[in-house]
Amino acid sequence: MRTLSDLLPGAARPSTLLVLLPPAKATIEDLITQGFVADVRERGLPVDVLLAEVSYEQVMAKTVAASLHAGAMAVAREGGYTDIWLAGISIGAFNALNYAAVHDSELAGLALIAPYAGTGDILREIEQAGGPAAWAQTPGRSNEDERAWWYWLCCESAKGAVAKPVYVGLASEDRFLAGQRLLAGMLPTVRVDEIPGDHSWPIWRRLWRRWLDKGVMTTVEGQA
């Protein structure tokens, strides 16, 4: 797994690490070119940044969680960080949720930018069951594919105030909006940010900057 680090200037290491996963057909270098790391530094946030590249082959082989655990997250654990935030854009957000469903105890929270919420057949399955909460209670329900993280998110949402902080940013003309809104409906409204726009880099960056401006990585357990 390819990774790139951007460390907070200074001798002392911060306690917080922000891991960012790119969208489909993008590289970790694209995240730098598009200004995502610069946005963190412009705000003076006391965090190190780790960019991690998940391959299409890993997604199709359903090894995303294992690959991240052995790759980028191993780097994070070795760094001694006490708070690890995992963020992703589009399929990167999908991959972040995959990881959280297996290793949520390692994470302080998640930031999902324009998330790809899954395939149409699984989204229809959830909708036809009456929504995520009803679907999660369906006897004999499968836990295959992205169903695993949908179920995890359902369980987290039921925890109320003690749930893992999950933030989502979406745009009103995004081609994946239906699934995104289904996902967002499980989260507190203060953790959902919807703006005008489509599924593109300029909109993703605007959502990213708006999330960074919340300052959740500088508050206790991200409870903003």
C-alpha positions, 0 to 999 in steps of 0.5 A, a space after each residue: 500500500 502506497 502512503 505519503 506523510 505530511 508531518 506537523 512542523 516542529 520537533 514534538 509529534 501531535 497526538 492526532 493523525 488524520 488518514 485520508 483515502 482518495 476517490 476512484 481513479 485518483 492517486 495520493 499525489 492528486 490529494 496534494 495537487 488538489 489542495 487537501 493537505 494544504 487546507 489542513 496546514 492553512 488552518 494550523 490544525 495540530 495533526 499529522 496527515 497520512 495519505 493512503 492509496 487503496 487499489 481497485 484490486 483490493 476493493 474487488 477482492 474485499 481485502 480493504 480492511 485487512 490491507 489498511 490494517 497491515 499498511 497505513 494503519 500499521 504506520 499509524 499505530 507505530 507512530 503512537 497516536 492516541 487519536 486517529 481520524 479516518 477520512 475518505 472521498 467517494 470510494 475512499 469514504 466507502 473504504 473508510 467505512 469498510 475499515 471502521 466496521 472491522 476496526 472501529 476501536 482504533 478510530 477517533 472518528 470518520 469524515 465521509 466526503 461525498 461517499 459512494 454508499 454502495 451498489 444499487 441492489 444493496 441500497 434497494 434491499 435496505 430501502 425495501 426493508 423500510 430503511 437502515 434500522 428496519 433492515 438491520 433487524 431483518 432475520 437472516 439478513 446477509 452481512 456480505 459486501 458493504 452490508 457489513 458497514 451498513 450494519 455497523 453504522 446502524 448499530 453505531 447510530 443506535 448508541 446515541 451520544 456515545 456513538 463513534 463520531 461520523 461526519 458526512 458531506 454531500 452535494 445536492 446534484 451528486 449522482 450518488 445522492 440517494 444512497 448518501 441521504 440514506 446514510 446521512 439519515 442515520 447521523 445527527 443533523 449537526 454531523 451532516 453537511 449538504 451543499 449545492 454541487 455535483 460529484 467533482 473535485 471542486 465540490 469535494 474540496 469545499 466539503 473538506 474545508 467546511 469539515 475542517 472548519 468545524 475543528 472536530 479534531 481539536 475537541 475532546 473525542 471530536 464531539 462537536 
